[in-house]
Amino acid sequence: MKKYTILLLFFSWLKGYSQDVVFKSEANTFPLVTQKEASAIYYDKNDFEGVEIAVKNLQNDIEAVTGKRPSVSTSAISKTVVIIGTLGHSKIIDQMVQKGRFDTKSLKGKWEKFQRFVVKNPIKGVKEALVIVGSDKRGTIYGVYDLSEKIGVSPWHFWADVPTKKHAEIYVSKTIFTLDEPKVKYRGIFLNDEAPCLSGWTHEKNGGFNQKLYTSIFELILRLKGNYLWPAMWGNAFHVDDPMNPVLADKYGVVIGTSHHEPLMRAHDEWRRYGKNKGPWDYSKNDSTLREFWRESVQQRYKYENIFSVGMRGDGDEPMSNQTATTLLEKIVDDQRKIIAEVSGKPASEKPQLWALYKEVQDYYDQGMRVPDDITLLLCDDNWGNIRKLPALDAKPRKGGYGIYYHFDYVGGPRNYKWVNTNPLPRIWEQMHLAYEYKAREIWIVNVGDLKPMELPISFFLDYAWNPEKIGTAELPNYTQKWAKATFGEAHSTEIASYLDKYAKYNARVKPELLNAKTYSLVGSNSEWSSVVKEYTDLANAASQTYELIEPAYKDAYYQLVLYPILACSNLYEMYYAQAQNQHAVEANCTDANKWADKVEEHFKRDQELSDYFNHTLANGKWNHYADQTHIGYTYWQQPNKNTMPKVTRIEDGEESTGEFPSVLETYREAPADFKGFIEEGGYVSMEAAHFQRKTAQGNISWETIPDIGRTGDGVTIFPVNIPAITLNKNSPKLEYDMYWFTKGEAELSLILSPTLAFNANKGLKIAFSIDDKLPQILEMHADASMKEWENMVSANAKYLKTKVNINEPGKHMLKIWAMDPAVVLQKIVIDAKGLPATHLGPPESKIIR
């Protein structure tokens, strides 16, 4: 075997943006497209149909980039070719293996792995070939789409109108390239809450939830190197709405599942259509009918590559029972597995299955219910991005492993959030990093609502799932910029990335559907309300300026991915700020009330104008209905039928303008010249958690900063996260904050944390603090487990731990924060000795002398 066929010259483990593809001839490169011609593409007609689909898409992609269309053949060979095939399923690939042209040791038996390399004289008549070979069907498909992405075709070329940058030539490095196997086995998205946007759009453009819609989604998932889909399910039924849906999913190579309350591949709407006249959805009263209902599904759908959900919830995504009916649910799972075995003639363990511990179903597990070891336990978040449960650190490995069901979108209390993206990447990273380190690695599925406008978080979620070990806190700030560069080109990628990060951060402070006139405070000459409005209007102005500068080809993609959500949310902030000012002016009997009422009307109309542009003008109306989601006028958790302007009041006679509330804060003198740290001002000290003066570690346990995870800054937590609780001692890891106080006496300490749940078997998480040399005091993050406290936490996207402290005398003091449990992310610290007015984000950071 020749050395060049077995020597691994180079591995690039990170997905995306490496320099293994260039656009001019260089040494040690393969000519994919030259000034004269494009290299022919060869594949075996007996390979998987999904490989053929990917090959033909590559043909189209190369033409889109260069204007030259490569020939695709299953027989004819030229001197320079691209050979694409799956190990054991491609005759030409297997012939090359037999002749010793490359080594299969690193591919054989692997899951979804590919290699790309160049071989001289691979077969008779071919001088040189670029080879893309997969260990299995999807391995080959990923190898093809990885090349497409490298030459400049975005996975979002259809779903976000991302243009393809033109090049006359394309050359591929001759070094061996692979992404290795994915670390998470099944990685996918759930189309949910799909009305009015996705449903309205696909009925107009595609005629329904049919193969025309789904093939575009299959392609997107595979281009993003995902492999798993839960189809739209409210009023829709994937397998029966278009019988070709499952057939094409299987051909493309996408694994289909059903949501947590749709057992054995039967959509919820199938019961509405075919089952309701046969009795209740109640196994204790109608078991034989339900078994037959499920058996029909297994008979029709077992043959496809899919994952069967097992278990049962109530009809319409409700609890099955008011009690935890463990015995009944165990029988249901046992009967479902008998159906699988009887229909297939094989052990039930041969068909992948999951049991989703969603909402009340987790109570069944917590009270001792277990399922067979081959079933994946799909652990869930609380619908607001906070994982509820993770495997114990000492849990025995399961054959079926553990997975995570996560949310970017939700319909339910305390408020629906469906309109725009509210999911900052650092927050997704923090929770999914936790899941990975606790070995929940079999399935990652995320609820993405209508698909748009979740493009960036979807990309991140699937990229991160491929290999979480390659995106750490140091790489997080670069991810959005790489994505922006790949999507919009290099010229404006830095500022575009900052826009994307900022708008998600601002929207995470409070979901737009929860925003109202009372959210932020009007108190002070530079009030919290005026500050957040300025942040958003500054962002909108900058994003608008960039829109004018970018190339015309990028404008449609830029508008939908960047500009629309920023303009619409900035406008929303201005509208509610105007309403807050109107209310204040009315209370003060000020004639400014009328001016602010006019502004509310103006911004309400502007909201509709922005939606109309998105629906009817953007991309010549391609995305009509995708801006139909109501988002103004909520009165409880469910969305209003239509947007309703916030209430305003006008007055006929009144006083002159009062402006904002006067400031209640005082400014004190400077600290001593030799002091370094935070200075009390106005009776409080406010500190961003990442601005500590010192930190100490204990062995391999250390404090690390998670960039931009906080509502107003970075966050700080301890790594690694997969460690037992720390027994508090003098050597425990701690943070130290130096403060200079002019006030003495009792004060309120507030630790503002990222909202994390008691995922550790409901034991709860702890953190401790001390001031100066006093003994540490322990604060329990989950001492209050009430529904009201949870609603407060998710609504504010922050957990507040408050207690009384004493500043015994003016002068220098030190606050120490002591680590006790992992996964406690500290964002901000406030010590208030004067009773500050309530604010949503806490007071601005105090002056700090470094």
VEXFIPA-78492 format. One record per residue (C-alpha): x, y, z; residue in one letter. Coordinates in steps of 0.001 Angstrom, whole numbers, padded with zeros to 6 digits, always signed. Example, Ala and Ser with C-alpha at 12.3 -4.5 7.8 and 13.67 -1.06 7.14 Angstrom:
BEGIN
+012300-004500+007800A
+013670-001060+007140S
! end
This chain:
BEGIN
+000000+000000+000000M
+001486+003348-001020K
+002382+005767+001728K
+000106+008506+000441Y
-002884+006246+000732T
-002423+005531+004425I
-000689+008585+005896L
-003062+010894+007696L
-001632+014280+006843L
-004145+016532+008463F
-007339+016425+010460F
-009699+019353+010880S
-012128+018397+013601W
-014117+021603+013693L
-017047+021932+011342K
-017046+024875+008944G
-014740+027582+007645Y
-011244+025991+007339S
-008905+026667+004431Q
-009075+023216+002877D
-010936+024782-000078V
-009384+027689-001998V
-010396+029583-005095F
-007133+029753-007014K
-004576+027150-007932S
-002143+026345-005145E
+000402+023629-004505A
-000972+020327-003212N
-004559+021003-004310T
-007025+019122-006481F
-008718+021045-009338P
-012426+020711-008633L
-013145+023509-011120V
-010586+025233-013331T
-010973+028101-015763Q
-011675+025494-018460K
-013839+022819-016843E
-015336+021180-013784A
-014168+017732-012742S
-016725+015021-013412A
-018539+013399-010472I
-018871+009640-010238Y
-021067+007585-007915Y
-022432+004044-007913D
-026059+003702-008997K
-026425+000963-006369N
-025404+003285-003529D
-028067+004772-001267F
-030666+007034-002898E
-029821+009730-000377G
-026267+009741-001688V
-027582+010251-005217E
-029719+013180-004026I
-026684+014765-002330A
-024504+014209-005406V
-026991+015974-007653K
-027224+018838-005151N
-023429+019094-005245L
-023641+019296-009027Q
-026086+022208-008689N
-023958+023837-005992D
-020791+023775-008089I
-022691+025324-010977E
-024149+027990-008671A
-020658+028972-007538V
-018734+028777-010828T
-021261+028739-013641G
-019768+025434-014792K
-021924+022329-014419R
-019965+019149-013740P
-021121+015974-015390S
-022503+013303-013074V
-022130+009694-014086S
-022488+006173-012787T
-020258+004713-015488S
-018250+007130-017626A
-014870+008109-016184I
-012494+010911-017171S
-008897+011551-016147K
-009734+013816-013212T
-012869+012965-011236V
-014671+013250-007941V
-015574+009806-006605I
-018360+009673-004017I
-019524+006528-002285G
-020367+004583+000825T
-018124+001860+002166L
-019651-001514+001312G
-022330+000033-000929H
-020260+001470-003777S
-018533-000840-006237K
-015829+001647-007142I
-015083+002445-003495I
-014849-001246-002654D
-012572-001840-005659Q
-010240+000891-004409M
-010187-000774-000989V
-009348-004151-002515Q
-006478-002577-004477K
-005118-000922-001355G
-005770+002627-002525R
-006858+003706+000959F
-007176+002293+004439D
-010672+001639+005829T
-009622+001035+009415K
-010661+004489+010615S
-014039+004277+008808L
-015275+000731+009163K
-018136+000369+011623G
-018216+004094+012422K
-021384+006169+012776W
-021863+008934+010191E
-018165+009466+009553K
-016623+010514+006256F
-013179+011149+004857Q
-012148+013339+001957R
-008782+012799+000282F
-007052+012642-003093V
-005811+009409-004684V
-003628+008991-007773K
-004564+006274-010271N
-007512+005003-008201P
-008875+002932-011065I
-008021+002326-014685K
-008317+005441-016835G
-008314+007897-013936V
-005106+009801-013147K
-006330+011483-009981E
-009518+011527-007947A
-010952+013521-005106L
-012650+010853-003003V
-015492+011393-000545I
-016219+008148+001264V
-018642+007562+004117G
-018782+004858+006741S
-022554+004737+006185D
-025233+006542+004199K
-025245+009771+006184R
-021480+009748+006486G
-021266+010026+002697T
-024046+012617+002557I
-022308+014772+005185Y
-019061+014529+003239G
-020824+015866+000153V
-022596+018693+001946Y
-019464+019606+003871D
-017772+020252+000518L
-020794+022250-000662S
-020561+024454+002411E
-016825+024922+001983K
-017205+026106-001627I
-019705+028701-000431G
-023229+027255-000518V
-024968+027981+002778S
-027218+025360+004364P
-029683+028278+004537W
-029568+029022+000808H
-033314+028325+000480F
-034670+028881+003984W
-033007+032284+004433A
-032149+033271+000837D
-028438+033275+001591V
-026713+033965-001742P
-023833+031946-003125T
-020604+033837-003648K
-019265+033402-007179K
-015810+032024-007984H
-014290+031071-011321A
-012195+028246-009884E
-012282+025854-006918I
-009376+023801-005576Y
-009489+021295-002728V
-006562+020485-000465S
-005061+017035-000971K
-004670+016539+002746T
-007009+014043+004365I
-010041+015699+005940F
-012636+014312+008357T
-014998+015510+011066L
-014783+012137+012834D
-017981+010711+014313E
-020586+012990+015904P
-020508+012968+019706K
-024309+013068+019969V
-025906+010246+018008K
-029272+011750+017008Y
-029390+015520+016476R
-032519+017250+015301G
-035351+019753+015360I
-039051+019696+016207F
-041483+021771+014129L
-044095+022822+016657N
-046618+025554+017420D
-046618+025843+013652E
-049600+028159+013245A
-050068+030797+012002P
-046675+031273+010335C
-045385+027952+009014L
-048886+026631+008410S
-050018+029737+006540G
-046849+029823+004481W
-046738+026155+003479T
-050431+025990+002617H
-049981+028957+000289E
-046639+027955-001219K
-046684+024152-001063N
-050309+023164-000679G
-049860+021802+002841G
-047488+019814+005035F
-046421+017621+002172N
-043333+016305+000438Q
-042583+019678-001170K
-042230+021222+002279L
-040507+018322+003924Y
-037877+017618+001264T
-036647+021198+001701S
-036473+020585+005462I
-034731+017208+005026F
-032091+018884+002890E
-031626+021682+005424L
-031191+019230+008307I
-028618+017172+006394L
-026705+020244+005217R
-026524+021268+008883L
-025289+017736+009665K
-028355+016878+011688G
-030202+013607+011225N
-033474+013743+013148Y
-036902+015390+012821L
-040094+015540+014817W
-042578+016771+012168P
-045270+019395+012675A
-048091+017856+014689M
-050841+020357+015614W
-053560+019527+013112G
-050971+017726+010985N
-050044+014087+010551A
-046734+013485+008767F
-047404+009930+007594H
-050921+010451+006269V
-050976+014077+005069D
-048707+012912+002259D
-047808+009199+002147P
-044574+010142+000386M
-043360+012087+003441N
-041938+009034+005278P
-040743+007427+002043V
-038700+010493+001125L
-037434+010989+004674A
-036004+007478+004487D
-034513+008091+001050K
-032951+011387+002069Y
-031579+009858+005253G
-033508+011735+007952V
-034641+009791+011015V
-038254+010544+011919I
-039669+010598+015415G
-042824+011845+017081T
-043222+014122+020051S
-043406+013157+023703H
-047152+012468+023624H
-047412+010634+020279E
-046680+006943+020925P
-045402+004495+018292L
-045168+006991+015407M
-048838+007976+015461R
-049454+011691+015235A
-051826+013203+017755H
-054040+014331+014883D
-054423+010768+013643E
-056414+009993+016799W
-058576+013050+016197R
-059235+011898+012640R
-059575+008149+013070Y
-059871+007257+016724G
-062172+009567+018637K
-065303+007796+017485N
-063885+004570+018937K
-063814+005668+022538G
-061688+007811+024854P
-057901+008261+024780W
-057733+006386+028076D
-055842+003119+028412Y
-057670+002131+031573S
-060987+002233+029665K
-060092+001657+026021N
-056904-000398+025901D
-057788-002774+023067S
-058749+000075+020716T
-055531+001926+021498L
-053414-001173+020989R
-054959-001706+017565E
-054439+001978+016751F
-050742+001650+017591W
-050386-001734+015881R
-051522-000242+012555E
-048758+002333+012855S
-046051-000214+013617V
-047179-002373+010701Q
-046856+000559+008294Q
-043856+002401+009750R
-041502-000089+011354Y
-039621-000496+008035K
-038371+003081+008059Y
-035421+004437+010022E
-037184+006058+012924N
-037342+006272+016703I
-040558+005157+018381F
-041792+007186+021337S
-043236+004991+024082V
-045449+005769+027035G
-048571+007896+027009M
-049885+011289+028063R
-053431+012598+028044G
-055260+013674+024915D
-054124+017091+023703G
-050722+017153+025426D
-052263+016976+028896E
-051424+014810+031933P
-052746+011270+031623M
-054103+011291+035161S
-054431+013507+038210N
-052365+010904+040041Q
-049002+009404+039206T
-050384+006192+037700A
-047066+004342+037610T
-048479+000819+037362T
-050710+001773+034433L
-047908+003493+032521L
-045558+000541+033063E
-048217-001730+031553K
-048650+000654+028595I
-044921+000584+027815V
-044832-003201+028172D
-047808-003615+025825D
-046309-001196+023294Q
-043078-003192+023176R
-045062-006405+022704K
-046691-004805+019663I
-043274-003875+018250I
-041971-007413+018745A
-045092-009130+017407E
-045315-006979+014265V
-041613-007039+013423S
-040857-010598+014454G
-037751-009205+016149K
-036919-008273+019728P
-038335-004869+020615A
-034817-003783+021567S
-033828-003749+017866E
-036003-000694+017158K
-034733+002572+018711P
-037209+003946+021261Q
-037420+006866+023633L
-039413+007685+026740W
-039745+011422+027241A
-039782+012558+030866L
-041786+015635+029940Y
-043614+017678+032577K
-045540+015333+034927E
-044008+012210+033335V
-040789+012985+035207Q
-042761+012385+038421D
-043287+008774+037313Y
-039547+008331+036987Y
-038811+010130+040256D
-041210+007785+042048Q
-039423+004726+040771G
-040854+003836+037377M
-038271+002314+035029R
-038307+001156+031424V
-036101-001422+029664P
-032456-000502+029361D
-032472-000132+025579D
-035019+002708+025676I
-033451+006173+025595T
-034543+008321+028524L
-035295+011683+026918L
-034808+014249+029669L
-036453+017627+029198C
-036146+021283+030006D
-038927+023324+031604D
-039942+024721+028185N
-037904+027838+028973W
-034425+026442+028367G
-033701+025148+031889N
-032939+021424+032031I
-035035+019740+034720R
-033110+016508+035261K
-029785+014913+034355L
-028359+011464+035075P
-026647+011056+038420A
-022868+011239+038179L
-022642+007637+039360D
-025537+006355+037247A
-024906+003051+035525K
-024617+003308+031731P
-027797+002511+029827R
-027806+000762+026461K
-030301+003330+025197G
-028516+006181+026925G
-029999+009584+027730Y
-031135+012477+025595G
-032402+016042+025886I
-035578+017689+024612Y
-034952+021462+024575Y
-036978+024555+023613H
-036355+027662+021509F
-040119+028274+021279D
-043043+027460+023545Y
-046818+027711+023856V
-047779+027757+027511G
-047357+029578+030809G
-046365+032010+031992P
-046509+033310+028397R
-046158+031996+024861N
-042926+032987+023153Y
-043044+032368+019420K
-042438+035607+017551W
-038670+036153+017202V
-035479+034553+018480N
-034941+035014+022227T
-032186+032400+022657N
-028646+033748+023185P
-026003+031227+022193L
-024106+031393+025523P
-027241+030279+027374R
-027834+027371+024965I
-024169+026444+025335W
-024274+026492+029137E
-027260+024155+029436Q
-026252+021771+026638M
-022667+021672+027937H
-024154+020574+031236L
-026160+017862+029465A
-023146+016596+027550Y
-020897+016463+030601E
-023570+014465+032435Y
-023552+012019+029492K
-026933+012824+027972A
-025602+012144+024488R
-027946+009804+022621E
-030554+012302+021350I
-030650+016098+021248W
-033918+017468+019860I
-034961+021125+020023V
-038393+022692+019564N
-037861+025388+016908V
-041462+026459+016377G
-041964+027648+012804D
-038257+027038+011933L
-037807+030659+010965K
-036691+032855+012780P
-034476+030389+014678M
-031811+030046+011982E
-028767+031026+014047L
-029616+029033+017210P
-030528+026002+015056I
-027129+026175+013359S
-025406+026461+016709F
-027412+023677+018348F
-026591+021195+015575L
-022960+022303+015250D
-022480+021992+018992Y
-024148+018577+019049A
-021637+017280+016517W
-018759+017853+018896N
-019338+019799+022125P
-015698+019304+023059E
-014616+021678+020298K
-016708+024698+021267I
-015684+025878+024706G
-016077+029240+026402T
-013068+030583+024509A
-014645+029690+021150E
-018147+030957+021964L
-017562+034627+021032P
-016200+033556+017649N
-019101+031333+016638Y
-021508+034078+015576T
-018801+035900+013654Q
-017881+032727+011737K
-021562+032172+011009W
-022004+035784+009887A
-018928+035540+007669K
-020186+032331+006055A
-023637+033865+005574T
-022868+037443+004530F
-019218+037456+003531G
-016295+038968+005380E
-016832+042681+004748A
-019362+043350+007523H
-019248+040082+009449S
-017892+041558+012691T
-020651+044121+013096E
-023370+041744+011858I
-022289+039191+014460A
-022541+041830+017158S
-026070+042715+016013Y
-027160+039073+016160L
-025684+038572+019604D
-027099+041797+021013K
-030643+041345+019800Y
-030838+037839+021253A
-029369+039119+024518K
-031841+042010+024744Y
-034781+039718+023960N
-033670+037236+026610A
-033933+039881+029340R
-037671+039583+028941V
-039490+037781+026138K
-041143+040327+023800P
-044513+038723+024555E
-043981+039521+028261L
-042769+043085+027703L
-045102+045844+028890N
-045033+049392+030203A
-044206+048196+033720K
-041246+045969+032819T
-038561+048623+033242Y
-038333+051521+035653S
-038901+055174+034739L
-037227+056425+037911V
-034202+058661+037495G
-032896+061212+035026S
-031295+058348+033103N
-033964+055787+033781S
-033744+052070+033143E
-036478+052433+030511W
-034639+055155+028625S
-031381+053162+028814S
-032783+049951+027338V
-034661+051887+024646V
-031447+053666+023707K
-029611+050340+023508E
-032202+048967+021111Y
-032550+052113+018989T
-028750+052381+018710D
-028709+048753+017592L
-031494+049385+015066A
-029713+052427+013665N
-026430+050555+013280A
-028111+047534+011681A
-029971+049830+009279S
-026746+051556+008250Q
-025152+048187+007506T
-028189+047236+005420Y
-027465+050212+003202E
-023820+049181+002822L
-024098+045477+002079I
-024217+044132-001454E
-027719+043968-002950P
-027541+040162-003222A
-027392+039889+000577Y
-030226+042287+001423K
-033070+039753+001536D
-031088+037388+003769A
-029934+040269+005950Y
-033453+041639+006381Y
-034953+038374+007574Q
-032001+037169+009667L
-030893+040469+011173V
-032770+043638+010352L
-036436+042694+010764Y
-036187+041283+014293P
-034051+044223+015395I
-036298+046895+013871L
-039459+045194+015106A
-038182+044686+018649C
-036699+048171+018854S
-040062+049533+017757N
-041802+047387+020387L
-039547+048802+023093Y
-040246+052356+021946E
-043997+051659+021953M
-044109+050356+025523Y
-041752+053117+026679Y
-044166+055636+025188A
-047031+053922+026989Q
-045103+054088+030277A
-044495+057808+029728Q
-048146+058316+028841N
-049217+056675+032103Q
-046724+058748+034098H
-047857+061968+032426A
-051511+061190+033088V
-050751+060556+036768E
-048965+063914+036867A
-051791+065623+034912N
-049258+066612+032290C
-050151+067537+028701T
-047234+065413+027498D
-049635+062500+027878A
-051068+063296+024442N
-047666+063361+022770K
-046803+059971+024238W
-050200+058577+023253A
-049508+059642+019669D
-046177+057851+019821K
-047819+054633+020994V
-050145+054805+017992E
-047234+055577+015674E
-045194+052586+016862H
-048191+050268+016791F
-048745+051173+013126K
-045038+050784+012450R
-045184+047237+013792D
-047784+046331+011174Q
-045785+048038+008420E
-042730+045944+009268L
-044819+042754+009253S
-046405+043707+005938D
-043001+044296+004360Y
-041771+040899+005552F
-044881+039155+004252N
-045491+040915+000971H
-042333+042673-000247T
-039326+040752+001092L
-037990+038354-001566A
-041026+039180-003725N
-043417+037754-001168G
-041614+034424-000802K
-042170+034392+002964W
-045796+035543+003130N
-047391+034629+006498H
-044041+034293+008265Y
-044706+037607+010017A
-048273+036706+011020D
-047459+035820+014630Q
-049350+038050+017081T
-047194+039536+019828H
-048976+042630+021202I
-051965+042541+023503G
-051422+039446+025653Y
-053712+039248+028680T
-052693+035754+029842Y
-050430+032945+028615W
-052184+032287+025295Q
-051595+034497+022290Q
-054252+037069+021368P
-056210+036556+018162N
-054851+039831+016820K
-052414+042518+017870N
-054099+045135+020034T
-052637+048569+020712M
-051709+049178+024357P
-054170+051375+026186K
-053370+055097+026303V
-055095+058099+027883T
-055341+061658+026600R
-056101+064729+028713I
-057520+068103+027662E
-056113+070354+030380D
-052901+069762+032228G
-049576+071069+033439E
-046332+071548+031532E
-043973+068642+030857S
-042603+066887+033931T
-040077+064660+032157G
-039053+061469+033888E
-039162+060756+037592F
-036471+062685+039469P
-033423+060742+040618S
-033471+059428+044182V
-029775+058529+044253L
-027032+060553+045878E
-023372+060722+044896T
-020682+060363+047558Y
-017059+061452+047672R
-014110+059590+046201E
-012442+056667+047966A
-008839+056885+049181P
-006295+057209+046385A
-004728+053806+047046D
-008011+051854+046893F
-008710+049456+044014K
-012214+048051+043620G
-015875+049103+043629F
-017023+052409+045117I
-020350+052745+046885E
-022507+055380+045268E
-026012+056357+046296G
-026118+053771+049065G
-025417+050707+046942Y
-022700+048718+045251V
-023534+046931+041997S
-020942+044555+040521M
-020859+042495+037354E
-019847+039024+038498A
-016985+038715+036021A
-015312+041883+037390H
-013905+040251+040505F
-010556+041344+041903Q
-009274+037834+042660R
-010271+034206+042234K
-008935+031040+043829T
-009147+027447+042588A
-009083+024091+044344Q
-007269+021378+042441G
-008846+021173+038978N
-011933+023116+040088I
-011730+026698+038948S
-013887+029708+038232W
-014434+030419+034544E
-016204+033194+032689T
-018988+032418+030217I
-018941+035377+027837P
-022137+037406+027473D
-024433+034946+029250I
-025705+037571+031669G
-028518+040024+031067R
-026036+042890+031396T
-022643+041197+031071G
-020726+037951+031393D
-021355+035204+033915G
-019041+033245+036202V
-019313+029585+037206T
-017090+026702+038219I
-015699+024061+035899F
-015795+021175+035502P
-019540+020906+035910V
-019627+017121+036369N
-018386+017073+039948I
-020116+016357+043257P
-021064+019185+045559A
-018106+020819+047287I
-017990+020596+051064T
-017451+024159+052171L
-014014+024745+053674N
-011395+027467+053800K
-009832+026202+050572N
-013067+026137+048571S
-012903+028033+045262P
-013949+031606+045806K
-014271+034994+044153L
-013278+038185+045935E
-014708+041655+045348Y
-013168+044692+047006D
-015625+047477+047956M
-015334+050887+049553Y
-018356+051976+051589W
-019271+055392+052978F
-022476+054027+054536T
-022775+051612+057411K
-025607+049455+058697G
-027945+046781+057411E
-028137+046189+053672A
-029725+043710+051290E
-027443+041431+049298L
-028795+040172+045959S
-027026+037522+043956L
-028455+037500+040426I
-027974+034086+038834L
-028806+032419+035559S
-032011+030395+035995P
-030923+026797+036593T
-033184+024067+037963L
-032507+021355+040533A
-031418+018840+037897F
-029554+016805+040536N
-032463+014596+041655A
-034182+017690+043081N
-031493+018148+045734K
-031068+021782+044785G
-027965+023892+044248L
-026098+026020+046767K
-023674+028918+046820I
-022188+030772+049782A
-020961+034275+050588F
-019115+036085+053318S
-018108+039650+054044I
-014633+040385+055320D
-013569+037665+057764D
-017018+036478+058771K
-018008+032856+058316L
-019606+031971+054975P
-023381+031845+054829Q
-025066+029330+052529I
-027795+030356+050109L
-030003+027662+048600E
-030941+028350+045014M
-034040+026136+045080H
-035333+026658+048606A
-038515+028107+047107D
-039821+025500+044651A
-043228+027108+044166S
-044827+027649+040766M
-044940+031389+041449K
-041190+031518+042046E
-040543+029518+038865W
-042743+031916+036871E
-040881+034885+038336N
-037561+033288+037440M
-038335+032458+033821V
-040158+035740+033234S
-037130+037709+034425A
-034666+035164+032996N
-032823+035405+036285A
-032847+033849+039734K
-032521+036241+042673Y
-031037+035080+045974L
-031537+037756+048617K
-030456+038052+052231T
-029578+040680+054833K
-025966+041654+055512V
-024310+044231+057744N
-021746+046812+056724I
-020364+047391+060204N
-018381+050543+059429E
-017424+052809+056532P
-014273+051942+054634G
-012851+048996+052746K
-014696+045684+052756H
-014428+042419+050848M
-017257+040244+049548L
-016370+036601+048982K
-018444+034214+046874I
-017807+030545+047696W
-018426+027697+045263A
-020495+024780+046528M
-022366+023275+043551D
-021545+023264+039859P
-023939+024834+037324A
-024578+027932+039449V
-023896+030833+037072V
-023432+034153+038829L
-024274+037200+036705Q
-024440+040203+038998K
-024176+041208+042658I
-025998+044115+044314V
-025638+045282+047919I
-028274+047914+048710D
-028184+049900+051959A
-030765+052572+051036K
-033739+050747+049501G
-033318+051261+045774L
-036408+051559+043568P
-037251+048246+041899A
-035681+047683+038490T
-035750+044770+036071H
-031986+044495+035522L
-030692+045863+038809G
-028798+049136+039091P
-025973+049954+036675P
-022540+048759+037725E
-020852+050944+040333S
-017691+052848+039643K
-014686+050538+039700I
-011070+051622+040169I
-008619+049144+038667R
! end
